[in-house]
Amino acid sequence: MDEIFIKKGEEKYKTKEHGKIFRMLMKSERMEAVISEIEIGVESKLYKHEGEEIHLLLKGKIEYRIGEKTYTMEEGDALWHQSNVPHGAKNIGDEKAVYLTVGSPPTFM
């Protein structure tokens, strides 16, 4: 497989839901990278799937729930977890939250 290079503003595809945007940056047979944007006060549904993932908060403040645990994340914080546990994010800040998720295998989008 060749390298994948994405310029700022480019995306493979995106999905929009109420107050949320998920932008697929890249996807290979073994991993995917997604930029998520969540508006103030919006919470994603809990979701579970195969694999593992890491999140890096780029902007804002979120609560990230994994099973019964909740983590407060601020800009620059990173969180890793198994994806087979229900998980999701809520924007608890005063601006749109933006975070990068890298998952393996590519089972989210």
N, CA, C and O atoms as CSV, one atom per row, in Angstrom:
chain,resi,resn,atom,element,x,y,z
A,1,MET,N,N,0.845,-1.177,0.000
A,1,MET,CA,C,0.000,0.000,0.000
A,1,MET,C,C,0.894,1.245,0.000
A,1,MET,O,O,1.918,1.285,0.681
A,2,ASP,N,N,0.496,2.245,-0.763
A,2,ASP,CA,C,1.231,3.503,-0.823
A,2,ASP,C,C,0.868,4.392,0.351
A,2,ASP,O,O,-0.107,4.139,1.058
A,3,GLU,N,N,1.654,5.428,0.551
A,3,GLU,CA,C,1.390,6.408,1.594
A,3,GLU,C,C,0.083,7.136,1.312
A,3,GLU,O,O,-0.381,7.185,0.173
A,4,ILE,N,N,-0.504,7.700,2.364
A,4,ILE,CA,C,-1.711,8.521,2.213
A,4,ILE,C,C,-1.366,9.900,2.755
A,4,ILE,O,O,-0.944,10.029,3.904
A,5,PHE,N,N,-1.544,10.923,1.939
A,5,PHE,CA,C,-1.254,12.299,2.343
A,5,PHE,C,C,-2.516,13.121,2.150
A,5,PHE,O,O,-3.087,13.148,1.059
A,6,ILE,N,N,-2.952,13.792,3.209
A,6,ILE,CA,C,-4.170,14.604,3.171
A,6,ILE,C,C,-3.788,16.049,3.473
A,6,ILE,O,O,-3.189,16.327,4.512
A,7,LYS,N,N,-4.126,16.962,2.582
A,7,LYS,CA,C,-3.888,18.389,2.810
A,7,LYS,C,C,-4.978,18.939,3.721
A,7,LYS,O,O,-6.097,18.427,3.753
A,8,LYS,N,N,-4.634,19.985,4.457
A,8,LYS,CA,C,-5.598,20.659,5.342
A,8,LYS,C,C,-6.862,20.988,4.550
A,8,LYS,O,O,-6.801,21.519,3.442
A,9,GLY,N,N,-8.004,20.659,5.146
A,9,GLY,CA,C,-9.294,20.919,4.503
A,9,GLY,C,C,-9.804,19.787,3.634
A,9,GLY,O,O,-10.969,19.802,3.236
A,10,GLU,N,N,-8.970,18.806,3.328
A,10,GLU,CA,C,-9.405,17.664,2.524
A,10,GLU,C,C,-9.952,16.577,3.441
A,10,GLU,O,O,-9.614,16.528,4.623
A,11,GLU,N,N,-10.791,15.713,2.900
A,11,GLU,CA,C,-11.348,14.597,3.660
A,11,GLU,C,C,-11.792,13.519,2.694
A,11,GLU,O,O,-12.121,13.800,1.542
A,12,LYS,N,N,-11.798,12.286,3.169
A,12,LYS,CA,C,-12.258,11.165,2.349
A,12,LYS,C,C,-13.778,11.249,2.209
A,12,LYS,O,O,-14.310,11.137,1.105
A,13,TYR,N,N,-14.472,11.447,3.326
A,13,TYR,CA,C,-15.903,11.717,3.349
A,13,TYR,C,C,-16.290,12.186,4.741
A,13,TYR,O,O,-15.482,12.125,5.668
A,14,LYS,N,N,-17.526,12.656,4.891
A,14,LYS,CA,C,-17.974,13.126,6.197
A,14,LYS,C,C,-19.435,12.776,6.412
A,14,LYS,O,O,-20.195,12.575,5.465
A,15,THR,N,N,-19.807,12.709,7.687
A,15,THR,CA,C,-21.196,12.527,8.070
A,15,THR,C,C,-21.555,13.637,9.050
A,15,THR,O,O,-20.724,14.088,9.838
A,16,LYS,N,N,-22.807,14.064,8.981
A,16,LYS,CA,C,-23.295,15.106,9.886
A,16,LYS,C,C,-24.499,14.576,10.631
A,16,LYS,O,O,-25.368,13.922,10.054
A,17,GLU,N,N,-24.541,14.867,11.922
A,17,GLU,CA,C,-25.690,14.587,12.768
A,17,GLU,C,C,-25.954,15.857,13.546
A,17,GLU,O,O,-25.164,16.797,13.465
A,18,HIS,N,N,-27.033,15.914,14.292
A,18,HIS,CA,C,-27.375,17.104,15.060
A,18,HIS,C,C,-26.205,17.552,15.937
A,18,HIS,O,O,-25.899,16.908,16.941
A,19,GLY,N,N,-25.558,18.642,15.567
A,19,GLY,CA,C,-24.488,19.210,16.361
A,19,GLY,C,C,-23.158,18.493,16.293
A,19,GLY,O,O,-22.240,18.821,17.044
A,20,LYS,N,N,-23.035,17.497,15.384
A,20,LYS,CA,C,-21.803,16.720,15.281
A,20,LYS,C,C,-21.402,16.566,13.814
A,20,LYS,O,O,-22.253,16.399,12.940
A,21,ILE,N,N,-20.108,16.624,13.561
A,21,ILE,CA,C,-19.558,16.340,12.235
A,21,ILE,C,C,-18.403,15.366,12.422
A,21,ILE,O,O,-17.535,15.581,13.269
A,22,PHE,N,N,-18.393,14.301,11.637
A,22,PHE,CA,C,-17.303,13.337,11.637
A,22,PHE,C,C,-16.669,13.360,10.248
A,22,PHE,O,O,-17.340,13.084,9.254
A,23,ARG,N,N,-15.372,13.689,10.178
A,23,ARG,CA,C,-14.655,13.790,8.910
A,23,ARG,C,C,-13.614,12.676,8.817
A,23,ARG,O,O,-12.638,12.665,9.567
A,24,MET,N,N,-13.829,11.746,7.898
A,24,MET,CA,C,-12.863,10.677,7.663
A,24,MET,C,C,-11.680,11.264,6.913
A,24,MET,O,O,-11.817,11.722,5.779
A,25,LEU,N,N,-10.519,11.249,7.552
A,25,LEU,CA,C,-9.317,11.740,6.889
A,25,LEU,C,C,-8.681,10.649,6.045
A,25,LEU,O,O,-8.367,10.854,4.872
A,26,MET,N,N,-8.495,9.486,6.660
A,26,MET,CA,C,-7.873,8.390,5.932
A,26,MET,C,C,-8.299,7.059,6.527
A,26,MET,O,O,-8.681,6.961,7.693
A,27,LYS,N,N,-8.217,6.049,5.689
A,27,LYS,CA,C,-8.607,4.706,6.110
A,27,LYS,C,C,-7.765,3.710,5.335
A,27,LYS,O,O,-7.638,3.801,4.113
A,28,SER,N,N,-7.194,2.760,6.056
A,28,SER,CA,C,-6.457,1.676,5.418
A,28,SER,C,C,-7.095,0.368,5.873
A,28,SER,O,O,-8.135,0.377,6.531
A,29,GLU,N,N,-6.489,-0.726,5.532
A,29,GLU,CA,C,-7.009,-2.026,5.953
A,29,GLU,C,C,-6.904,-2.218,7.459
A,29,GLU,O,O,-7.648,-3.017,8.027
A,30,ARG,N,N,-5.983,-1.491,8.129
A,30,ARG,CA,C,-5.728,-1.714,9.544
A,30,ARG,C,C,-6.076,-0.563,10.470
A,30,ARG,O,O,-6.103,-0.751,11.686
A,31,MET,N,N,-6.350,0.652,9.923
A,31,MET,CA,C,-6.662,1.774,10.809
A,31,MET,C,C,-7.412,2.865,10.061
A,31,MET,O,O,-7.489,2.872,8.833
A,32,GLU,N,N,-7.966,3.793,10.852
A,32,GLU,CA,C,-8.632,4.951,10.272
A,32,GLU,C,C,-8.371,6.161,11.160
A,32,GLU,O,O,-8.099,6.024,12.352
A,33,ALA,N,N,-8.457,7.337,10.566
A,33,ALA,CA,C,-8.283,8.586,11.304
A,33,ALA,C,C,-9.486,9.472,11.020
A,33,ALA,O,O,-9.826,9.718,9.863
A,34,VAL,N,N,-10.135,9.954,12.090
A,34,VAL,CA,C,-11.363,10.744,11.976
A,34,VAL,C,C,-11.217,12.005,12.822
A,34,VAL,O,O,-10.772,11.942,13.968
A,35,ILE,N,N,-11.594,13.148,12.255
A,35,ILE,CA,C,-11.704,14.394,13.014
A,35,ILE,C,C,-13.172,14.552,13.383
A,35,ILE,O,O,-14.039,14.524,12.509
A,36,SER,N,N,-13.455,14.716,14.665
A,36,SER,CA,C,-14.827,14.908,15.141
A,36,SER,C,C,-14.985,16.328,15.660
A,36,SER,O,O,-14.107,16.852,16.345
A,37,GLU,N,N,-16.119,16.950,15.327
A,37,GLU,CA,C,-16.457,18.277,15.815
A,37,GLU,C,C,-17.793,18.172,16.539
A,37,GLU,O,O,-18.757,17.631,15.998
A,38,ILE,N,N,-17.848,18.691,17.764
A,38,ILE,CA,C,-19.074,18.618,18.553
A,38,ILE,C,C,-19.412,20.019,19.054
A,38,ILE,O,O,-18.586,20.676,19.687
A,39,GLU,N,N,-20.613,20.465,18.771
A,39,GLU,CA,C,-21.058,21.788,19.196
A,39,GLU,C,C,-21.265,21.832,20.717
A,39,GLU,O,O,-21.371,20.788,21.361
A,40,ILE,N,N,-21.322,23.023,21.278
A,40,ILE,CA,C,-21.487,23.244,22.718
A,40,ILE,C,C,-22.722,22.506,23.231
A,40,ILE,O,O,-23.808,22.640,22.668
A,41,GLY,N,N,-22.552,21.727,24.300
A,41,GLY,CA,C,-23.651,21.026,24.940
A,41,GLY,C,C,-24.116,19.754,24.262
A,41,GLY,O,O,-24.970,19.052,24.804
A,42,VAL,N,N,-23.583,19.435,23.093
A,42,VAL,CA,C,-24.017,18.250,22.348
A,42,VAL,C,C,-23.256,17.018,22.851
A,42,VAL,O,O,-22.073,17.083,23.184
A,43,GLU,N,N,-23.978,15.896,22.894
A,43,GLU,CA,C,-23.419,14.624,23.352
A,43,GLU,C,C,-23.625,13.572,22.284
A,43,GLU,O,O,-24.710,13.473,21.711
A,44,SER,N,N,-22.589,12.780,22.005
A,44,SER,CA,C,-22.737,11.692,21.042
A,44,SER,C,C,-23.379,10.491,21.722
A,44,SER,O,O,-23.303,10.333,22.941
A,45,LYS,N,N,-24.008,9.655,20.916
A,45,LYS,CA,C,-24.565,8.408,21.444
A,45,LYS,C,C,-23.421,7.495,21.855
A,45,LYS,O,O,-22.329,7.565,21.293
A,46,LEU,N,N,-23.674,6.642,22.834
A,46,LEU,CA,C,-22.665,5.638,23.193
A,46,LEU,C,C,-22.589,4.621,22.061
A,46,LEU,O,O,-23.607,4.210,21.503
A,47,TYR,N,N,-21.395,4.234,21.743
A,47,TYR,CA,C,-21.142,3.392,20.588
A,47,TYR,C,C,-20.081,2.367,20.973
A,47,TYR,O,O,-19.171,2.684,21.739
A,48,LYS,N,N,-20.180,1.155,20.461
A,48,LYS,CA,C,-19.128,0.165,20.670
A,48,LYS,C,C,-18.924,-0.600,19.383
A,48,LYS,O,O,-19.845,-0.775,18.586
A,49,HIS,N,N,-17.701,-1.049,19.198
A,49,HIS,CA,C,-17.323,-1.756,17.980
A,49,HIS,C,C,-16.005,-2.473,18.248
A,49,HIS,O,O,-15.434,-2.333,19.330
A,50,GLU,N,N,-15.530,-3.216,17.302
A,50,GLU,CA,C,-14.288,-3.962,17.427
A,50,GLU,C,C,-13.082,-3.026,17.465
A,50,GLU,O,O,-13.107,-1.970,16.832
A,51,GLY,N,N,-12.034,-3.392,18.191
A,51,GLY,CA,C,-10.762,-2.704,18.095
A,51,GLY,C,C,-10.369,-1.860,19.287
A,51,GLY,O,O,-10.803,-2.101,20.413
A,52,GLU,N,N,-9.533,-0.859,19.015
A,52,GLU,CA,C,-9.048,0.072,20.015
A,52,GLU,C,C,-8.882,1.426,19.340
A,52,GLU,O,O,-8.802,1.512,18.114
A,53,GLU,N,N,-8.831,2.488,20.148
A,53,GLU,CA,C,-8.698,3.822,19.573
A,53,GLU,C,C,-8.015,4.764,20.548
A,53,GLU,O,O,-7.986,4.539,21.757
A,54,ILE,N,N,-7.471,5.822,19.979
A,54,ILE,CA,C,-6.867,6.884,20.767
A,54,ILE,C,C,-7.475,8.204,20.297
A,54,ILE,O,O,-7.682,8.420,19.103
A,55,HIS,N,N,-7.756,9.078,21.257
A,55,HIS,CA,C,-8.330,10.391,20.969
A,55,HIS,C,C,-7.350,11.459,21.430
A,55,HIS,O,O,-6.757,11.343,22.503
A,56,LEU,N,N,-7.182,12.488,20.630
A,56,LEU,CA,C,-6.367,13.637,20.981
A,56,LEU,C,C,-7.241,14.872,20.834
A,56,LEU,O,O,-7.679,15.201,19.732
A,57,LEU,N,N,-7.498,15.561,21.956
A,57,LEU,CA,C,-8.351,16.747,21.921
A,57,LEU,C,C,-7.553,17.925,21.376
A,57,LEU,O,O,-6.544,18.326,21.956
A,58,LEU,N,N,-8.016,18.473,20.257
A,58,LEU,CA,C,-7.333,19.565,19.580
A,58,LEU,C,C,-7.858,20.937,20.001
A,58,LEU,O,O,-7.121,21.923,19.990
A,59,LYS,N,N,-9.149,20.991,20.374
A,59,LYS,CA,C,-9.768,22.269,20.708
A,59,LYS,C,C,-10.949,22.016,21.632
A,59,LYS,O,O,-11.702,21.064,21.428
A,60,GLY,N,N,-11.119,22.859,22.647
A,60,GLY,CA,C,-12.289,22.793,23.505
A,60,GLY,C,C,-12.097,21.952,24.752
A,60,GLY,O,O,-10.980,21.719,25.214
A,61,LYS,N,N,-13.238,21.500,25.285
A,61,LYS,CA,C,-13.261,20.696,26.506
A,61,LYS,C,C,-14.407,19.698,26.383
A,61,LYS,O,O,-15.534,20.079,26.064
A,62,ILE,N,N,-14.121,18.425,26.636
A,62,ILE,CA,C,-15.147,17.393,26.542
A,62,ILE,C,C,-15.087,16.459,27.742
A,62,ILE,O,O,-14.067,16.345,28.420
A,63,GLU,N,N,-16.211,15.796,27.981
A,63,GLU,CA,C,-16.250,14.630,28.859
A,63,GLU,C,C,-16.314,13.435,27.927
A,63,GLU,O,O,-17.168,13.372,27.043
A,64,TYR,N,N,-15.417,12.498,28.126
A,64,TYR,CA,C,-15.414,11.286,27.313
A,64,TYR,C,C,-15.755,10.119,28.211
A,64,TYR,O,O,-15.046,9.837,29.177
A,65,ARG,N,N,-16.847,9.441,27.887
A,65,ARG,CA,C,-17.326,8.322,28.702
A,65,ARG,C,C,-16.923,7.009,28.063
A,65,ARG,O,O,-17.092,6.801,26.862
A,66,ILE,N,N,-16.378,6.113,28.908
A,66,ILE,CA,C,-16.029,4.760,28.490
A,66,ILE,C,C,-16.617,3.833,29.539
A,66,ILE,O,O,-16.107,3.755,30.657
A,67,GLY,N,N,-17.683,3.132,29.187
A,67,GLY,CA,C,-18.381,2.297,30.166
A,67,GLY,C,C,-18.905,3.165,31.284
A,67,GLY,O,O,-19.660,4.104,31.032
A,68,GLU,N,N,-18.523,2.876,32.514
A,68,GLU,CA,C,-18.979,3.641,33.677
A,68,GLU,C,C,-18.023,4.766,34.061
A,68,GLU,O,O,-18.312,5.531,34.981
A,69,LYS,N,N,-16.889,4.876,33.371
A,69,LYS,CA,C,-15.893,5.908,33.693
A,69,LYS,C,C,-16.065,7.124,32.793
A,69,LYS,O,O,-16.422,6.997,31.621
A,70,THR,N,N,-15.806,8.304,33.352
A,70,THR,CA,C,-15.859,9.550,32.586
A,70,THR,C,C,-14.549,10.307,32.788
A,70,THR,O,O,-14.064,10.447,33.910
A,71,TYR,N,N,-13.990,10.788,31.691
A,71,TYR,CA,C,-12.739,11.537,31.708
A,71,TYR,C,C,-12.999,12.944,31.184
A,71,TYR,O,O,-13.631,13.114,30.141
A,72,THR,N,N,-12.513,13.953,31.905
A,72,THR,CA,C,-12.603,15.333,31.431
A,72,THR,C,C,-11.333,15.616,30.639
A,72,THR,O,O,-10.225,15.523,31.166
A,73,MET,N,N,-11.507,15.961,29.373
A,73,MET,CA,C,-10.368,16.211,28.492
A,73,MET,C,C,-10.318,17.685,28.105
A,73,MET,O,O,-11.339,18.298,27.793
A,74,GLU,N,N,-9.105,18.237,28.132
A,74,GLU,CA,C,-8.858,19.600,27.685
A,74,GLU,C,C,-7.844,19.549,26.554
A,74,GLU,O,O,-7.226,18.511,26.315
A,75,GLU,N,N,-7.672,20.665,25.857
A,75,GLU,CA,C,-6.781,20.714,24.702
A,75,GLU,C,C,-5.432,20.072,25.000
A,75,GLU,O,O,-4.788,20.383,26.002
A,76,GLY,N,N,-5.014,19.170,24.111
A,76,GLY,CA,C,-3.735,18.487,24.245
A,76,GLY,C,C,-3.808,17.156,24.971
A,76,GLY,O,O,-2.852,16.383,24.921
A,77,ASP,N,N,-4.932,16.862,25.654
A,77,ASP,CA,C,-5.075,15.589,26.364
A,77,ASP,C,C,-5.299,14.446,25.372
A,77,ASP,O,O,-5.896,14.635,24.313
A,78,ALA,N,N,-4.809,13.260,25.735
A,78,ALA,CA,C,-4.985,12.060,24.916
A,78,ALA,C,C,-5.605,10.965,25.769
A,78,ALA,O,O,-5.365,10.894,26.975
A,79,LEU,N,N,-6.406,10.109,25.135
A,79,LEU,CA,C,-7.094,9.019,25.824
A,79,LEU,C,C,-7.109,7.807,24.910
A,79,LEU,O,O,-7.501,7.919,23.748
A,80,TRP,N,N,-6.689,6.648,25.410
A,80,TRP,CA,C,-6.722,5.388,24.685
A,80,TRP,C,C,-7.724,4.469,25.360
A,80,TRP,O,O,-7.864,4.508,26.583
A,81,HIS,N,N,-8.434,3.635,24.586
A,81,HIS,CA,C,-9.333,2.636,25.170
A,81,HIS,C,C,-9.664,1.548,24.160
A,81,HIS,O,O,-9.484,1.714,22.953
A,82,GLN,N,N,-10.153,0.429,24.688
A,82,GLN,CA,C,-10.704,-0.637,23.855
A,82,GLN,C,C,-12.044,-0.147,23.314
A,82,GLN,O,O,-12.810,0.488,24.040
A,83,SER,N,N,-12.331,-0.433,22.059
A,83,SER,CA,C,-13.551,0.068,21.418
A,83,SER,C,C,-14.787,-0.775,21.703
A,83,SER,O,O,-15.900,-0.346,21.401
A,84,ASN,N,N,-14.617,-1.977,22.283
A,84,ASN,CA,C,-15.761,-2.854,22.526
A,84,ASN,C,C,-16.523,-2.493,23.802
A,84,ASN,O,O,-17.473,-3.184,24.170
A,85,VAL,N,N,-16.111,-1.411,24.480
A,85,VAL,CA,C,-16.823,-0.871,25.639
A,85,VAL,C,C,-17.607,0.347,25.146
A,85,VAL,O,O,-17.044,1.166,24.419
A,86,PRO,N,N,-18.887,0.498,25.513
A,86,PRO,CA,C,-19.647,1.666,25.045
A,86,PRO,C,C,-18.907,2.967,25.395
A,86,PRO,O,O,-18.452,3.151,26.524
A,87,HIS,N,N,-18.798,3.864,24.404
A,87,HIS,CA,C,-18.050,5.092,24.597
A,87,HIS,C,C,-18.654,6.231,23.774
A,87,HIS,O,O,-19.310,6.012,22.756
A,88,GLY,N,N,-18.409,7.454,24.251
A,88,GLY,CA,C,-18.898,8.630,23.545
A,88,GLY,C,C,-18.457,9.902,24.231
A,88,GLY,O,O,-17.974,9.875,25.363
A,89,ALA,N,N,-18.628,11.037,23.529
A,89,ALA,CA,C,-18.146,12.325,24.010
A,89,ALA,C,C,-19.280,13.316,24.191
A,89,ALA,O,O,-20.306,13.242,23.515
A,90,LYS,N,N,-19.075,14.255,25.128
A,90,LYS,CA,C,-20.000,15.367,25.344
A,90,LYS,C,C,-19.174,16.645,25.436
A,90,LYS,O,O,-18.184,16.704,26.166
A,91,ASN,N,N,-19.588,17.662,24.693
A,91,ASN,CA,C,-18.900,18.944,24.752
A,91,ASN,C,C,-19.374,19.686,25.996
A,91,ASN,O,O,-20.545,20.052,26.092
A,92,ILE,N,N,-18.472,19.908,26.948
A,92,ILE,CA,C,-18.807,20.618,28.187
A,92,ILE,C,C,-18.154,21.997,28.238
A,92,ILE,O,O,-18.198,22.674,29.265
A,93,GLY,N,N,-17.552,22.403,27.131
A,93,GLY,CA,C,-16.874,23.692,27.082
A,93,GLY,C,C,-17.762,24.802,26.562
A,93,GLY,O,O,-18.973,24.636,26.413
A,94,ASP,N,N,-17.138,25.940,26.287
A,94,ASP,CA,C,-17.872,27.107,25.800
A,94,ASP,C,C,-17.545,27.423,24.342
A,94,ASP,O,O,-17.772,28.539,23.875
A,95,GLU,N,N,-17.005,26.425,23.623
A,95,GLU,CA,C,-16.732,26.539,22.195
A,95,GLU,C,C,-16.855,25.159,21.562
A,95,GLU,O,O,-16.907,24.150,22.265
A,96,LYS,N,N,-16.902,25.118,20.238
A,96,LYS,CA,C,-16.949,23.834,19.548
A,96,LYS,C,C,-15.722,23.013,19.933
A,96,LYS,O,O,-14.613,23.545,19.980
A,97,ALA,N,N,-15.909,21.729,20.209
A,97,ALA,CA,C,-14.803,20.826,20.534
A,97,ALA,C,C,-14.391,20.078,19.264
A,97,ALA,O,O,-15.234,19.688,18.456
A,98,VAL,N,N,-13.084,19.887,19.107
A,98,VAL,CA,C,-12.547,19.181,17.948
A,98,VAL,C,C,-11.518,18.172,18.457
A,98,VAL,O,O,-10.608,18.526,19.206
A,99,TYR,N,N,-11.671,16.912,18.043
A,99,TYR,CA,C,-10.680,15.914,18.433
A,99,TYR,C,C,-10.401,14.932,17.308
A,99,TYR,O,O,-11.253,14.661,16.462
A,100,LEU,N,N,-9.182,14.409,17.324
A,100,LEU,CA,C,-8.730,13.421,16.355
A,100,LEU,C,C,-8.833,12.044,16.991
A,100,LEU,O,O,-8.378,11.840,18.117
A,101,THR,N,N,-9.427,11.104,16.274
A,101,THR,CA,C,-9.483,9.711,16.715
A,101,THR,C,C,-8.769,8.848,15.691
A,101,THR,O,O,-9.028,8.948,14.492
A,102,VAL,N,N,-7.869,7.999,16.171
A,102,VAL,CA,C,-7.237,6.994,15.328
A,102,VAL,C,C,-7.658,5.649,15.885
A,102,VAL,O,O,-7.413,5.349,17.054
A,103,GLY,N,N,-8.301,4.826,15.035
A,103,GLY,CA,C,-8.815,3.538,15.467
A,103,GLY,C,C,-8.244,2.401,14.652
A,103,GLY,O,O,-7.934,2.556,13.471
A,104,SER,N,N,-8.110,1.257,15.298
A,104,SER,CA,C,-7.635,0.063,14.618
A,104,SER,C,C,-8.383,-1.148,15.170
A,104,SER,O,O,-8.453,-1.306,16.389
A,105,PRO,N,N,-8.943,-2.005,14.324
A,105,PRO,CA,C,-9.082,-1.853,12.879
A,105,PRO,C,C,-10.104,-0.770,12.537
A,105,PRO,O,O,-10.752,-0.241,13.441
A,106,PRO,N,N,-10.263,-0.430,11.270
A,106,PRO,CA,C,-11.149,0.656,10.850
A,106,PRO,C,C,-12.622,0.241,10.872
A,106,PRO,O,O,-13.182,-0.135,9.843
A,107,THR,N,N,-13.241,0.312,12.046
A,107,THR,CA,C,-14.620,-0.185,12.174
A,107,THR,C,C,-15.634,0.906,12.543
A,107,THR,O,O,-16.808,0.595,12.746
A,108,PHE,N,N,-15.211,2.180,12.634
A,108,PHE,CA,C,-16.136,3.233,13.042
A,108,PHE,C,C,-16.936,3.776,11.869
A,108,PHE,O,O,-18.165,3.814,11.932
A,109,MET,N,N,-16.265,4.200,10.794
A,109,MET,CA,C,-16.956,4.793,9.642
A,109,MET,C,C,-16.779,3.930,8.417
A,109,MET,O,O,-17.289,4.264,7.347
